[in-house]
Amino acid sequence: MKRSLRILLSVVSGIILSLAWLEFPGWILFVAFLPLLLLDDFFVREKHRFKSVSFWGHTYLAFIIWNGLATWWVMYATILGAIVVIFLNSLLMSLVWWLAHVARRRLPGNLGYISLIVFWISFEFFHYHWQIEWPWLTLGNGFANNVKMVQWYEVTGVFGGSLWILTVNILLFLLLMRLHETGSLKASIRPALIILLIIFIPVFGSIIRYNSYVEKKDEREIVIVQPNIDPYSETYDKEASNRKLDKFIDLSMSGIDNNTDFIVGPETVFEQQWDEDRLNRYPQFRRLSAITRMAPQSDLIIGASTYKIYKEGGDIPSTARESGDGRYLYDMFNTAILTNYSGANQIYHKSILVSGVEKMPFRKYLGFMERFIIKLGGATGSLGSQDEPTNFIASDSTIVAPVICYESVFGEYLAKFVKKGAQLIFIITNDGWWKNTPGYKQHLSFARLRAIETRRSIARSANTGISCFINQRGDILQQTGWWVEAVIKGELNINDKLTFYVKHGDYLARVAVFISVLIVLYMVSVSLRRIS
């Protein structure tokens, strides 16, 4: 195989992989890895001529193209961050394929292909739990705009989609290789039927589940406010803050009525750095709370920047910073607040922070770089967070999960809210940082998967769009336009039942990690036996 053809195969694979994140149908991922698998097979067959690092270079090229085409929009917020996201993530992906390629060279039978599946899913799982979390390109996310195909995510979560994609790619590749080598169509009929069953049984089952799923009627009326404030031209002086407040109140008042149960505003509506222990002392906050007087028993949920002062001798988190006069230590938070006319406030601190924007990864070792944290509205430096999700309990006792922005990408984390009793999910975000790019569309689509996994209705308020209602099947019921001031009102049903996924979380990924460890140990033992 000529070098030019090998490069072409890498490029083709990278392009096809990106398409599902660019609003093409997710099923295209069933063939996305075929060019890389062909390259893998070539380098295994020619292992006496080429070292395994040769294959690694081709995979790195493919994954740079995938990451670049799918996530280039990060550059609008930070060029340096985009470079890190694209090239570091591509490196990690290519190392996974390289390790699986080494397994293919050394292990008998199809154990190498099994290695590829479990190594990749383990890598995806790892991306949910380390200091630079970036699960954006988890393969199962590729079906986010094809919710009728993946209603079974209520059992498996997105890792079921990743397993599905990898399995079909490998089986289809083996079928094509067999057909090429034997030239016998008859011998290929049985494996072809197996592949078709693996594809279509989940699809048919999903469609049946989609059409038969009926929500229990127990509605809450929700008003979603989209103030449409440009984060790049936003100012934070008192006059600007009052203008934003007036706009938010006017928009809210235009939508609420006596039946309104919730008013939902976006992430960090206000950046005044409120002392969360004394919220009711702020005139602006009291004016916000007064909105709920117009709708008896209603609750307002908004995002804000807050801080908390720590008492001497108490437990001080590592993210605490010193006040300007050195008199006290405090933390700053990206916060969701529930308030109502009674003045009873509830607070949730964003737990999954964006690396390089809201936190310094590996802070213990890289803390000296913390002053370079990017300021996307609010203060520089690592924000504080809370360790476990907590729900809001509304005036009518409805239990609500307050999910802030990036957290909506993390299925198992949202499942924890639901496991703790959440009956509705409210996602508050500000997608204006990414401008009019695929970024905000991808973020919106992932929320549809969270609805399926948890079977919870979702109200999503985005400062600059798109705000929407999503039902328990993942359908978008009503949505705003992009970059417009808007108020939408709708009814969502609450739900108390727990899905299999909510009960058991990312069990598929944990099984993959366990099998991966066994395979790596086996590879090491095989290598040691050869040396001895």
Residue, then its C-alpha position, 0 to 999 in steps of 0.5 A: m500500500k502506497r504512502s499516499l493511499r495510507i494518508l488518504l485513508s486517514v483523512v477519509s476516516g477523520i472526515i467521516l467521524s466528524l460528520a455526526w457532530l456536524e448534523f449528519p445522521g449518526w448511522i454514518l459512524f457505522v463505517a467511519f472506522l473502516p479506513l483505519l481498520l484497513l490501515d491497522d490490518f496492513f501494518v499487522r500484515e507488514k509488521h516485519r517491515f513497519k514498526s507499530v509507531s508507523f500506524w500510530g502516525h496515521t491514526y493521529l492524523a485521522f483524529i486531528i481531523w475529527n477533533g478539528l472539524a468537530t470542535w474548532w469552535v472552541m477557538y472563539a473562547t480561547i485559541l490556546g484552549a482549542i489547540v490543547v483540546i484538538f491536539l491533546n485529545s487526538l494524541l490520547m485517541s491515537l495512543v488508544w488505537w496504537l495500544a490496540h494495534v500492538a495487541r493485534r500484533r501480539l495476541p491470537g485470533n480476534l483478541g486484538y479487536i476485542s482489545l480495541i473495543v474495551f480500550w476505546i470505551s475505557f478511554e471514553f470513561f476516563h475522559y469523564h473522570w480525570q482533571i481535563e474532562w472532555p467527553w464531547l466526542t464520546l462515540g455514543n453522542g453521535f446519535a444525539n440528533n437521532v433519538k428514535m434510534v437510541q431509546w435503549y440508552e435508558v438501559t446502557g447510556v451513551f457507552g451502549g452507543s459506543l459499543w454498537i458503533l465499534t462492534v459494527n465497524i469491526l464486523l463489517f470490516l472482517l466481512l469485507m476482508r473475507l469477501h475480498e479474500t475468498g470472493s465467495l458471496k455465499a460464504s458471506i451471507r451468514p456474517a452479513l445477516i448477523i451484522l444486519l441484525i446487530i444494526f436493526i434489532p436495536v433500531f427496531g426495538s428503539i422505534i417500538r419503545y419510542n412509539s409506545y412510551v407514554e408519559k404519566k400526566d403530571e404537568r408543571e408550567i414552566v417559563i423559560v427566559q432567554p435574555n440574549i446578552d452578548p458575553y463578548s460585549e457584556t460589561y459588569d458595572k452597576e448601570a449595565s447590571n441594572r439594565k440586564l436586571d430590567k430586561f430579565i424582569d420584563l421578559s419574565m413578566s411577559g410570560i408568567d401567569n397564575n398557573t406558572d410553577f417555575i421561571v427559569g433563567p440562564e447561567t450567570v445571569f448576573e456577575q455581581q459576585w453576591d455573598e451567597d450567605r446574605l443574598n436577600r440584602y441585595p436590592q437586585f436579588r430582592r427584585l428578582s425574588a419579587i417576580t414570583r409574587m405574580a405567580p402564586q407558589s412559583d419558584l425562580i431558578i437562575g444562574a449567578s456568580t457568588y462567593k462564600i467567606y470561610k470562618e477561621g478554623g473551619d474546613i478551607p478548600s484548596t480553591a479558597r483565595e485570600s481577600g485583597d486586604g488579607r483579612y479572610l479566605y473565600d471561594m467563588f462559584n458558578t451557582a444556581i439559585l432557587t428563590n421565591y417570594s418567601g425569601a427561602n433560597q436554595i443554592y447549588h454550586k457547579s461541580i464539573l468545571v471547565s478546565g482552563v476556564e473555571k479551574m486549573p487542572f492538576r492544580k496541586y502541580l500547576g497552581f502557579m499557572e492559575r492566574f492564566i485561567i481564562k476569564l469568561g465573565g466573572a473572575t479569573g482563577s479556579l472556582g470552588s465546587q461541590d463534591e456531590p449533586t444536590n437537588f432543589i425542592a420547589s414550593d409545591s415539593t417538586i424536586v428539580a435537578p439544577v444542571i449548569c452548562y457543561e454538566s449536561v454532557f455527563g450522563e452518569y452525573l445527571a443520573k445522580f440527581v435523579k437517583k436522589g429524587a429529581q423529577l425534572i431537569f433544568i439546564i441553565t447555560n450560556d452558549g454565546w461564547w461559541k458564537n453561531t457555530p456547531g458548538y451550541k447545537q452539539h451542546l443542545s443535542f446532548a441534552r436530548l440523550r440525558a432525557i432518554e437516559t433518565r426519562r426526565s423532562i428537561a427545561r433548558s435556558a440558554n442566555t444566547g440560545i437555544s432554549c427549549f423544552i425536551n420531553q422524556r423521549g428526547d423530543i424538542l417540543q418548543q425552542t427559541g431562535w439563536w441570538v434573539e431575546a425570547v420567552i417561551k412557556g410550556e408544560l412538562n410532566i414530572n416522573d418518579k421512576l428510575t431507569f436501569y441506567v440511573k440505577h446502575g450508571d456507566y456499568l458498561a464502561r466499568v466492565a470495559v475497564f476491567i477487561s482492559v486491565l486483564i488484556v494488558l496484564y496478559m500482553v505483559s505476561v506474553s512479552l515476558r515469556r518471549i524475553s525469558 
